[in-house]
Amino acid sequence: MAELRLTVLDPSGLHARPAAQVVRTAGRFQSRITIHIGDRTADVKSLIALLALTIRPGAEITLAAEGPDESAALAALLDELGTAVQPSPGGADVNP
C-alpha cells in the first residue's frame, strides 16, 4: 500500500470541479484508492463519497492506494491536484 499525506491549500477546499477531476484521474487506475480525513474515509473513484467528506482549506488528508499501479495512481493524483495541496511534513514520499 502506498500513502501520501497532504495539506489542502485551495481557499475553497476540495470543491466540485477539482473533485470531479480527481475522480476522473483515479478511474484510470486499477488500484483501490481511498482518501482519509480524520476518522472518515471515502473511495476516490466516487464523486458523491468524495464531496461528502467536505474537505476544507487547511485540512490534512491522506491518499492511499493499493494495487498493481498504486505508485503511479498517487503520482497522477498529486499532479492533478497541483497547487491545491502541498505535502504535509513527513508526507512528501509515496511509501510502497
Contacts in CASP RR format, 6 or more apart in sequence:
PFRMAT RR
TARGET T0000
AUTHOR 0000-0000-0000
METHOD contacts of the structure
MODEL  1
MAELRLTVLDPSGLHARPAAQVVRTAGRFQSRITIHIGDRTADVKSLIAL
LALTIRPGAEITLAAEGPDESAALAALLDELGTAVQPSPGGADVNP
1 64 0 8 1.000
1 65 0 8 1.000
1 66 0 8 1.000
1 70 0 8 1.000
1 96 0 8 1.000
2 64 0 8 1.000
2 65 0 8 1.000
2 66 0 8 1.000
2 70 0 8 1.000
2 71 0 8 1.000
2 73 0 8 1.000
2 74 0 8 1.000
2 94 0 8 1.000
2 95 0 8 1.000
2 96 0 8 1.000
3 62 0 8 1.000
3 63 0 8 1.000
3 64 0 8 1.000
3 65 0 8 1.000
3 74 0 8 1.000
3 94 0 8 1.000
3 95 0 8 1.000
4 62 0 8 1.000
4 63 0 8 1.000
4 64 0 8 1.000
4 74 0 8 1.000
4 77 0 8 1.000
4 78 0 8 1.000
4 87 0 8 1.000
4 91 0 8 1.000
4 93 0 8 1.000
4 94 0 8 1.000
5 60 0 8 1.000
5 61 0 8 1.000
5 62 0 8 1.000
5 87 0 8 1.000
5 88 0 8 1.000
5 90 0 8 1.000
5 91 0 8 1.000
6 60 0 8 1.000
6 61 0 8 1.000
6 62 0 8 1.000
6 63 0 8 1.000
6 78 0 8 1.000
6 81 0 8 1.000
6 85 0 8 1.000
6 86 0 8 1.000
6 87 0 8 1.000
6 88 0 8 1.000
6 91 0 8 1.000
7 58 0 8 1.000
7 59 0 8 1.000
7 60 0 8 1.000
7 61 0 8 1.000
7 85 0 8 1.000
7 86 0 8 1.000
7 87 0 8 1.000
7 88 0 8 1.000
8 14 0 8 1.000
8 55 0 8 1.000
8 56 0 8 1.000
8 57 0 8 1.000
8 58 0 8 1.000
8 59 0 8 1.000
8 61 0 8 1.000
8 84 0 8 1.000
8 85 0 8 1.000
9 57 0 8 1.000
9 58 0 8 1.000
9 83 0 8 1.000
9 84 0 8 1.000
9 85 0 8 1.000
9 86 0 8 1.000
10 18 0 8 1.000
10 57 0 8 1.000
10 83 0 8 1.000
10 84 0 8 1.000
10 85 0 8 1.000
11 57 0 8 1.000
12 57 0 8 1.000
13 55 0 8 1.000
13 56 0 8 1.000
13 57 0 8 1.000
13 58 0 8 1.000
13 59 0 8 1.000
13 84 0 8 1.000
14 22 0 8 1.000
14 50 0 8 1.000
14 53 0 8 1.000
14 55 0 8 1.000
14 61 0 8 1.000
14 84 0 8 1.000
16 51 0 8 1.000
18 80 0 8 1.000
18 81 0 8 1.000
18 84 0 8 1.000
19 47 0 8 1.000
19 50 0 8 1.000
19 51 0 8 1.000
20 47 0 8 1.000
21 80 0 8 1.000
22 44 0 8 1.000
22 50 0 8 1.000
22 77 0 8 1.000
22 80 0 8 1.000
22 81 0 8 1.000
23 44 0 8 1.000
23 45 0 8 1.000
23 46 0 8 1.000
23 47 0 8 1.000
23 50 0 8 1.000
25 76 0 8 1.000
25 77 0 8 1.000
25 80 0 8 1.000
26 33 0 8 1.000
26 44 0 8 1.000
26 45 0 8 1.000
26 73 0 8 1.000
26 77 0 8 1.000
27 45 0 8 1.000
28 76 0 8 1.000
29 65 0 8 1.000
29 69 0 8 1.000
29 72 0 8 1.000
29 73 0 8 1.000
29 76 0 8 1.000
30 67 0 8 1.000
30 68 0 8 1.000
30 69 0 8 1.000
31 65 0 8 1.000
31 66 0 8 1.000
31 67 0 8 1.000
31 68 0 8 1.000
31 69 0 8 1.000
31 70 0 8 1.000
31 73 0 8 1.000
32 43 0 8 1.000
32 65 0 8 1.000
32 66 0 8 1.000
32 67 0 8 1.000
33 43 0 8 1.000
33 44 0 8 1.000
33 45 0 8 1.000
33 63 0 8 1.000
33 64 0 8 1.000
33 65 0 8 1.000
33 73 0 8 1.000
33 74 0 8 1.000
33 77 0 8 1.000
34 41 0 8 1.000
34 42 0 8 1.000
34 43 0 8 1.000
34 44 0 8 1.000
34 63 0 8 1.000
34 64 0 8 1.000
34 65 0 8 1.000
35 41 0 8 1.000
35 42 0 8 1.000
35 44 0 8 1.000
35 50 0 8 1.000
35 53 0 8 1.000
35 55 0 8 1.000
35 61 0 8 1.000
35 62 0 8 1.000
35 63 0 8 1.000
35 64 0 8 1.000
36 61 0 8 1.000
36 62 0 8 1.000
36 64 0 8 1.000
37 53 0 8 1.000
37 55 0 8 1.000
37 59 0 8 1.000
37 60 0 8 1.000
37 61 0 8 1.000
37 62 0 8 1.000
38 60 0 8 1.000
40 53 0 8 1.000
42 49 0 8 1.000
42 50 0 8 1.000
42 52 0 8 1.000
42 53 0 8 1.000
43 49 0 8 1.000
43 50 0 8 1.000
44 50 0 8 1.000
44 63 0 8 1.000
44 77 0 8 1.000
55 61 0 8 1.000
60 88 0 8 1.000
61 85 0 8 1.000
63 74 0 8 1.000
63 77 0 8 1.000
63 78 0 8 1.000
65 71 0 8 1.000
65 73 0 8 1.000
65 74 0 8 1.000
70 96 0 8 1.000
71 94 0 8 1.000
71 96 0 8 1.000
74 94 0 8 1.000
75 94 0 8 1.000
78 85 0 8 1.000
END
